[in-house]
Amino acid sequence: MPHPLDAAAVRTWCALALQALGRERERIDAINVYPVADGDTGTNLYLTAESAARAVEAAFDGHGASGTEPGLADAVGAMAHGALIGARGNSGTILAQLLRGMAEVLGEGSVDGDPGAAAALKRALRRAAESTYEAVAHPVEGTVLTVATVAAEAAGRADGSPAAVARAAYEGARTALEATPGQLAVLGRAGVVDAGGCGLVAVLGALAGALSGEVPTAAIAVRPEASVRAFVGPDAPVRPDAPVRLDASAPVPGGCPAADGHAPEPEGPHGGDGGPDGPAFEVIYLLEADDDAVARLRARLDGLGDSLVVVGGDGLWNVHVHVDDAGAAVEAGIEAGRPYRIRITHFGTADGGRAARRREAEPAARAVVAVVPGDGLAGLCAEAGATAVTVRPGEPPASGELVQAIRQAHAREVMLLPNDPELQHTAAAAAEQARTEGVRVALIPTRAAVQGIAALAVHEPARSFDEDVVAMTSAAGATRYAELAVAERQSWTMAGVCQAGDVLGLIDGDVAVIGSDLAATAATVLDRMLSAGGEMVTFVLGAEFPAALAERLEKHVRERHLAVDTVVYEGGQRGAPLLIGVE
């Protein structure tokens, strides 16, 4: 039964796209030869979709707290923002721009009724295709750009409901994908279709499924001599909640087979386009900058390398480029604004240089990977020998980001500290992936950064693995945590109704105190926590928390609670002015 184009459909679309990309990630990776034969297109698309899906879920959770549901504009805006901040690689960055282009149209508020929604979806798909050409410095046909354009054209010719429009876009994308080996020489030589386009077909298939209530079945034809085939599915539909059939012998109409029935041979670090002399590094970062600065940045990066894609707007951008001088690419971002979440990957090997690094040095016996909310805590972790994953409010890391941090730790055993109850499932997925790569990972159930500090303080690599896990878990569990926050809107809390601008004192995740002054609220929170006893209070100061106020709180503890020690760290986190731990 067809479903309306609303927030619930966007939520379902994200979930189905994530499932489809998760199933086909390895197969899409295997046919990845352009622009760089580094075998990660499927993984990058999956991680980008994962970030988009998480943002949509957060939008629903945020509205659910007030007893409402998000509108279509809220959902598509969250989806686009999540993809932007979580975009990985060339393919993920382009997917983020496609979603942003759709959000620009679907967020206008003009979607009204089935005919209006169908027309809006046509405009959204057209805008999505157009926006990718604007984002890519030197567009190339026979890639995901072509697939998106043909999909939009097919959708524009469709009649009927939004489901019919989405189905037409899906079919158009499949047709366009089949033609890519004849449009791009590197694909023809390798005997494959475009990997990014293959991922887009999966995403559009998920959209068709979300709107129609039927999901294309994934049929994967794999012969012993042709191990590289990705799905775009035959026509047989199933319910969204039904298991997907994987048929190892069925043909793949309109699929992603290797054109000559053989797996592609890598053609060098630049997918045959640049040969062995192609750029050595992939550089990606988020950038806070205005439009004029980004225009200058595009020109400068275009002179430094290739595969340049800059997506975003409204002051937040995702920058992707392949260069020989990674430092110059980052410096250009610093001149344009404030770059962060910088990722630099070497193209020396298909696995980003990990195999070479493993040969260069023996892995450490044990390491710690911790998610932290500020640069100050990241520095503290580094001093303690831990690998930090720094996050910002509303921008949680994807599981792939945690896996990458575990790899960077380069150890046989890793203690993973998520430091956030919302990251438990993400961290568990990352731990499971790392285990398949031969790393022994323990997920320490830290729910706050101060619990992570306590766990890190008792970490002892000389102990046995199990003993270390017990000690770190016990230290975290013995640490009560609190934080101060500023209310953004009026809402109900465990402590009563708060107004916008009120200072909230949260203890163990629940609002316990509502006040109007940072110092008074923090003192009340401290007194409540220490009423049950405690020997040590840890203060982690936010980016804008006054140092003089921290001194007042230390004095308050000395005067009101005898024999309780205090320690202060400059956390640098945004969003929470103060974090408190009591051991």
C-alpha positions in Angstrom: 0.0 0.0 0.0 1.5 3.4 -1.0 2.6 5.7 1.8 2.4 9.5 1.9 5.6 11.6 1.4 6.0 12.7 5.1 8.5 12.5 7.9 7.6 8.8 8.6 8.5 8.0 5.0 11.8 9.7 5.3 12.5 7.7 8.4 11.7 4.5 6.7 13.7 5.5 3.6 16.8 6.1 5.8 16.4 2.7 7.5 15.9 0.8 4.2 18.8 2.6 2.6 21.1 1.7 5.5 20.0 -1.9 5.3 20.5 -2.1 1.5 24.0 -0.4 1.7 24.9 -2.6 4.6 24.1 -5.8 2.7 25.9 -4.7 -0.4 28.8 -2.7 1.1 31.5 -5.3 0.3 30.3 -5.9 -3.3 30.2 -2.2 -4.0 33.7 -1.8 -2.4 34.9 -4.6 -4.8 34.0 -2.7 -8.0 35.3 0.6 -6.9 37.9 1.7 -9.5 37.1 5.4 -10.0 38.2 8.0 -9.1 40.6 5.9 -6.9 40.8 2.1 -6.8 40.8 2.0 -3.0 37.9 -0.3 -2.5 35.9 1.8 -0.1 32.9 3.3 -1.9 30.4 0.9 -0.4 31.8 1.5 3.1 31.8 5.3 2.7 28.2 5.3 1.4 27.1 3.1 4.3 28.8 5.3 6.9 27.2 8.4 5.3 23.8 6.8 5.3 24.3 5.7 8.9 25.0 9.3 10.0 21.9 10.5 8.1 19.7 7.8 9.7 21.0 8.6 13.1 20.1 12.3 12.6 16.6 11.5 11.6 16.1 9.3 14.6 17.4 12.1 16.8 14.8 14.5 15.2 12.1 12.0 16.1 13.4 11.6 19.6 13.6 15.3 20.1 10.0 15.8 19.1 8.8 12.8 21.0 9.9 14.3 24.2 7.3 17.1 23.7 4.6 14.7 22.5 4.9 15.8 18.8 6.3 14.4 15.6 8.6 16.2 13.2 7.3 17.5 9.9 8.6 16.6 6.5 10.9 19.7 6.5 12.4 18.7 9.9 13.0 15.1 8.8 14.6 15.9 5.4 16.6 18.7 7.0 18.0 16.3 9.6 18.7 13.6 7.0 20.7 16.1 4.9 22.6 17.5 7.9 23.4 14.1 9.2 24.8 13.0 5.8 26.8 16.3 5.6 28.6 15.9 8.9 29.1 12.2 8.5 30.0 12.1 4.8 33.0 9.8 4.0 35.0 9.8 0.8 34.1 11.1 -2.6 31.0 9.0 -2.9 29.7 9.9 0.6 30.2 13.6 0.0 28.3 13.4 -3.3 25.5 11.5 -1.6 25.3 14.2 1.1 24.9 16.8 -1.6 22.2 14.8 -3.3 20.2 14.6 -0.1 20.8 18.3 0.6 19.4 19.1 -2.9 16.3 17.1 -2.1 15.9 18.8 1.2 16.1 22.2 -0.3 12.9 21.4 -2.2 11.0 19.1 0.2 11.7 21.5 3.0 9.9 24.4 1.3 6.5 23.4 2.8 4.8 23.1 -0.6 4.1 19.4 -0.3 0.4 19.1 -0.1 -1.6 16.0 -1.0 -0.6 13.3 -3.4 -0.4 15.3 -6.6 1.5 18.1 -4.9 3.8 15.6 -3.2 4.6 13.9 -6.5 5.4 17.2 -8.2 7.6 18.2 -5.2 9.5 14.9 -5.4 10.2 15.4 -9.1 11.6 18.9 -8.4 13.6 17.5 -5.4 15.2 14.8 -7.6 16.0 17.3 -10.3 17.5 19.7 -7.8 19.5 16.9 -6.2 21.1 16.0 -9.6 21.8 19.7 -10.4 23.4 20.3 -7.0 25.9 17.5 -7.5 27.3 19.2 -10.6 27.6 22.4 -8.7 29.5 20.7 -5.9 32.0 18.7 -8.1 34.9 20.8 -9.5 35.2 18.8 -12.7 32.1 16.7 -13.3 32.7 13.4 -15.2 30.0 11.5 -17.1 29.6 7.8 -16.5 29.6 8.3 -12.7 27.0 8.7 -10.0 26.4 12.2 -11.4 25.0 10.7 -14.7 23.0 8.1 -12.8 21.4 10.9 -10.7 20.6 13.0 -13.7 19.0 10.1 -15.7 17.0 9.1 -12.5 15.7 12.7 -12.2 14.7 12.8 -15.9 12.9 9.5 -15.6 11.1 10.7 -12.5 10.0 13.9 -14.3 8.2 11.8 -17.0 6.3 9.7 -14.4 2.6 10.1 -13.7 0.8 9.3 -10.5 1.7 9.1 -6.8 5.1 9.8 -5.1 5.6 6.1 -5.1 5.3 6.0 -8.9 7.8 8.9 -9.2 10.3 7.2 -6.9 9.9 3.9 -8.8 10.5 5.7 -12.1 13.7 7.3 -10.6 14.9 3.9 -9.5 14.3 2.3 -12.9 16.0 5.2 -14.6 19.0 4.9 -12.3 19.3 1.2 -13.1 19.2 1.9 -16.8 21.8 4.7 -16.5 24.0 2.4 -14.4 24.2 -0.2 -17.1 25.5 2.3 -19.5 28.4 3.6 -17.3 31.1 1.2 -18.6 30.6 2.7 -22.1 30.8 6.3 -20.9 33.9 6.1 -18.7 36.9 4.3 -20.1 38.3 3.2 -16.7 35.1 1.3 -16.0 35.1 -0.3 -19.4 38.7 -1.5 -19.0 38.0 -2.9 -15.6 34.7 -4.5 -16.7 32.5 -2.9 -14.0 29.8 -0.3 -13.6 30.3 2.8 -11.5 30.4 1.9 -7.8 28.9 5.2 -6.6 26.1 4.9 -9.1 25.5 1.4 -7.8 25.1 2.8 -4.3 22.7 5.5 -5.5 20.5 2.8 -7.2 20.3 1.1 -3.8 19.3 4.4 -2.1 16.6 5.1 -4.7 15.4 1.6 -4.4 15.0 2.2 -0.7 13.0 5.4 -1.4 10.7 3.5 -3.8 10.2 0.9 -1.1 9.5 3.5 1.6 6.8 5.1 -0.5 5.3 2.0 -2.0 5.5 -0.3 1.0 7.4 -2.8 -1.2 11.1 -3.2 -1.3 13.0 -4.6 -4.4 14.5 -8.0 -3.6 18.3 -8.2 -3.8 19.3 -10.9 -6.1 23.1 -11.4 -6.4 24.5 -13.6 -9.2 27.9 -14.9 -8.2 29.8 -17.4 -10.3 33.1 -18.8 -9.1 35.0 -16.8 -11.7 33.0 -13.6 -11.1 33.1 -12.8 -7.4 32.4 -9.1 -7.9 28.7 -8.3 -8.4 26.6 -5.7 -6.6 22.8 -5.6 -6.3 20.3 -3.4 -7.8 17.6 -6.1 -7.7 15.0 -7.6 -9.9 11.4 -6.5 -9.8 9.9 -9.0 -7.3 8.7 -6.9 -4.3 8.6 -7.9 -0.6 7.2 -6.1 2.4 9.7 -3.7 4.2 9.8 -6.1 7.2 10.2 -9.2 5.2 13.6 -10.9 4.9 15.5 -10.1 1.7 16.2 -13.1 -0.6 19.7 -13.6 -1.7 19.7 -15.8 -4.8 23.1 -17.0 -5.7 22.0 -18.3 -9.1 19.4 -15.8 -10.3 20.3 -13.4 -13.1 20.6 -9.7 -12.2 18.4 -7.6 -14.5 19.8 -4.1 -14.7 22.4 -5.1 -12.1 26.0 -4.2 -11.3 27.9 -7.1 -12.7 31.4 -7.0 -13.9 30.9 -6.4 -17.6 33.2 -9.2 -18.7 32.4 -11.6 -15.8 35.7 -11.0 -14.0 36.7 -9.0 -11.0 38.3 -5.6 -11.8 42.1 -5.2 -11.6 43.2 -2.1 -9.7 44.7 0.4 -12.1 46.9 2.3 -9.6 46.2 4.8 -6.9 44.1 7.0 -9.1 41.9 4.4 -10.7 43.6 4.6 -14.1 42.9 8.3 -14.3 46.1 9.6 -12.7 48.1 6.4 -12.7 50.9 5.8 -10.2 51.7 9.5 -10.2 48.2 10.5 -9.0 47.7 12.3 -5.7 48.9 10.5 -2.6 46.3 11.6 0.0 42.6 12.0 0.4 41.8 14.9 2.7 38.3 15.4 4.2 37.1 17.9 6.8 34.1 19.8 8.0 34.5 23.5 7.7 32.7 26.5 9.3 33.0 29.3 6.8 31.0 31.9 4.8 30.2 31.5 1.1 32.9 34.0 -0.1 35.6 32.2 1.8 34.5 28.8 0.4 34.6 30.2 -3.1 38.2 31.2 -2.6 38.9 27.8 -1.0 37.5 25.9 -4.0 39.9 27.8 -6.3 42.9 27.1 -4.1 42.2 23.4 -3.6 41.5 23.0 -7.3 45.0 24.1 -7.9 46.4 21.7 -5.3 44.8 18.4 -6.5 41.8 16.8 -8.0 38.5 14.9 -7.1 37.5 18.2 -5.4 34.0 18.1 -3.9 32.7 20.9 -1.6 29.2 20.4 -0.3 27.0 22.2 2.2 25.9 25.7 2.9 24.5 28.0 5.7 28.0 28.2 7.2 28.8 24.5 7.4 30.6 22.6 4.6 32.1 19.2 3.9 35.4 19.4 1.9 36.9 16.5 0.0 40.0 16.6 -2.2 42.8 14.3 -3.4 46.2 16.0 -3.1 49.9 15.3 -2.7 50.4 18.0 0.0 47.8 17.2 2.7 49.1 19.9 4.9 48.5 22.6 2.3 44.9 21.4 1.9 44.3 21.7 5.6 46.0 25.1 5.8 43.7 26.3 3.0 40.8 25.3 5.2 42.2 27.2 8.2 42.5 30.3 6.0 38.9 29.9 4.9 37.4 29.3 8.3 37.5 26.6 11.1 38.1 23.1 9.8 37.5 20.2 12.2 37.0 16.4 12.1 40.0 16.3 9.7 40.6 12.9 8.1 43.7 12.2 6.0 44.1 8.9 4.2 47.2 7.7 2.2 46.5 6.0 -1.1 49.7 3.9 -0.9 47.6 0.8 -0.4 44.0 -0.1 -1.0 43.4 -0.2 2.8 44.6 3.4 3.3 48.1 2.4 4.3 47.1 0.2 7.2 49.0 -2.9 5.9 52.1 -0.8 5.4 51.9 0.5 8.9 51.5 -3.0 10.3 54.7 -4.0 8.6 56.5 -0.9 9.8 55.8 -1.5 13.5 54.6 -4.2 15.8 51.3 -3.4 17.4 51.2 -2.3 21.0 49.9 -4.8 23.5 46.9 -2.7 24.7 45.5 0.7 24.0 42.5 2.8 25.0 40.1 4.6 22.5 37.8 7.2 24.1 35.1 9.4 22.7 35.4 12.9 24.2 33.4 16.1 23.8 36.2 18.7 23.6 39.8 19.3 22.5 40.9 19.7 26.1 39.8 16.2 27.0 41.3 14.9 23.8 44.7 16.4 24.9 44.3 14.8 28.3 43.7 11.4 26.6 46.7 11.9 24.4 48.9 12.6 27.5 47.6 9.4 29.0 48.5 7.5 25.8 44.9 7.0 24.7 43.4 7.7 21.2 40.7 10.3 21.3 37.7 10.7 19.0 36.6 14.3 19.5 32.9 15.0 18.9 30.7 18.1 18.9 27.1 18.5 20.2 24.6 16.9 17.8 27.4 15.3 15.7 28.0 11.8 17.2 30.6 9.6 15.5 29.5 6.8 13.2 30.6 3.2 14.0 33.1 3.4 11.1 34.8 6.4 12.7 35.3 4.4 15.9 36.6 1.5 13.9 39.1 3.8 12.3 40.2 5.1 15.7 40.7 1.5 16.9 42.9 0.8 13.9 44.9 4.0 14.5 45.5 2.8 18.1 47.5 -0.1 16.5 47.2 -2.5 19.4 46.3 -6.1 19.8 43.9 -5.3 22.6 41.7 -2.2 22.9 39.6 -0.7 25.6 36.8 1.3 24.0 35.2 4.1 26.1 32.0 5.5 24.4 31.4 8.0 27.3 27.8 8.5 26.2 24.7 6.2 26.7 23.5 7.1 23.2 26.7 5.6 21.7 26.5 2.2 23.3 25.0 0.5 20.2 27.4 2.4 17.8 30.4 1.4 19.9 29.2 -2.2 20.1 29.0 -2.3 16.3 32.5 -0.8 16.0 33.9 -3.3 18.5 32.4 -6.2 16.6 33.9 -5.0 13.3 37.3 -4.6 14.9 37.1 -8.1 16.3 36.7 -9.4 12.8 40.0 -7.7 12.0 41.8 -9.6 14.8 41.7 -7.0 17.5 40.5 -8.0 21.0 38.1 -5.2 22.0 36.4 -4.6 25.4 33.6 -2.1 25.5 33.7 -0.3 28.8 30.2 0.9 29.6 31.1 4.6 30.3 28.1 6.9 30.1 29.9 10.2 30.5 33.3 11.8 29.9 34.0 11.9 33.7 33.4 8.2 33.9 35.9 7.8 31.1 38.4 9.9 33.0 38.0 7.6 36.0 38.4 4.5 33.9 41.4 5.8 32.2 43.0 6.7 35.5 43.1 3.0 36.6 44.0 1.6 33.2 47.1 -0.6 33.6 48.4 -2.4 30.5 50.6 -4.7 32.7 47.5 -6.4 34.1 45.8 -9.2 32.4 43.1 -8.1 29.9 40.2 -9.3 32.0 41.6 -7.7 35.2 42.0 -4.4 33.4 38.4 -4.6 32.1 37.1 -5.2 35.6 39.2 -2.4 37.1 38.1 0.2 34.5 34.5 -0.9 34.6 34.4 -0.7 38.4 36.0 2.8 38.4 33.5 4.1 35.8 30.6 2.6 37.8 31.8 4.1 41.0 31.7 7.6 39.4 28.4 9.5 39.5 28.2 12.1 36.8 26.4 15.4 36.3 26.5 18.3 33.8 25.1 21.8 33.5 23.1 22.7 30.4 21.1 25.7 29.2 17.5 25.0 28.2 16.8 25.9 24.5 13.0 25.9 24.9 10.2 25.5 27.4 9.7 21.8 28.3 8.7 19.4 31.0 11.6 17.8 33.1 11.9 15.5 36.1 12.4 18.7 38.2 9.4 20.6 36.7 8.9 23.0 33.9 11.9 24.8 32.6 12.0 28.0 30.4 14.3 28.8 27.6 17.6 30.2 29.1 17.2 28.3 32.4 20.3 26.5 33.7 19.6 22.8 34.1 21.6 20.6 36.5 21.5 16.9 35.2 22.5 14.1 37.6 23.1 10.7 36.1 21.3 11.9 32.9 18.1 13.3 34.5 17.3 16.9 35.2 17.5 17.4 39.0 17.9 21.1 39.4 16.5 24.1 37.5 18.1 27.5 38.2 18.9 30.8 36.7 22.6 31.1 37.7 25.5 28.8 36.7 27.3 29.0 40.1 24.2 28.5 42.2 22.9 25.6 40.1 26.3 23.9 40.1 26.6 24.3 43.9 23.2 22.7 44.4 24.1 19.8 42.1 27.3 19.3 44.1 25.6 19.3 47.4 23.0 16.7 46.2 25.7 14.5 44.8 28.0 14.7 47.8 25.1 14.1 50.3 25.6 10.4 49.5 29.3 10.7 50.1 32.4 11.0 47.9 36.1 11.4 48.0 37.0 13.2 44.8 35.2 15.7 42.6 36.2 16.2 39.0 35.3 19.4 37.2 35.6 19.5 33.4 35.2 23.1 32.2 33.4 24.0 29.0 34.8 26.3 26.3 33.2 29.4 27.8 33.1 28.5 31.5 34.8 31.2 33.6 37.9 30.0 35.5 37.0 32.2 38.4 33.7 30.3 38.8 35.6 27.0 38.9 37.6 28.4 41.8 34.4 29.3 43.6 33.1 25.8 43.2 36.4 24.3 44.5 36.1 26.6 47.5 32.5 25.6 48.0 33.6 21.9 48.2 36.4 22.6 50.7 34.1 24.6 53.0 31.0 22.4 52.9 32.4 18.9 52.4 35.4 18.0 54.4 38.1 15.6 53.2 36.8 15.8 49.6 39.5 16.5 47.0 38.9 18.4 43.7 40.6 18.3 40.3 39.9 20.7 37.4 40.4 20.0 33.7 40.0 22.4 30.8 37.7 20.3 28.7 36.9 22.8 25.9 33.5 21.1 25.2 30.6 23.1 23.8 27.0 22.7 24.7 27.7 21.7 28.4 29.3 24.5 30.4 30.4 22.2 33.1 30.8 18.4 33.6 31.0 17.0 37.2 32.2 13.6 38.4 32.0 12.4 42.0 34.0 9.3 43.1 
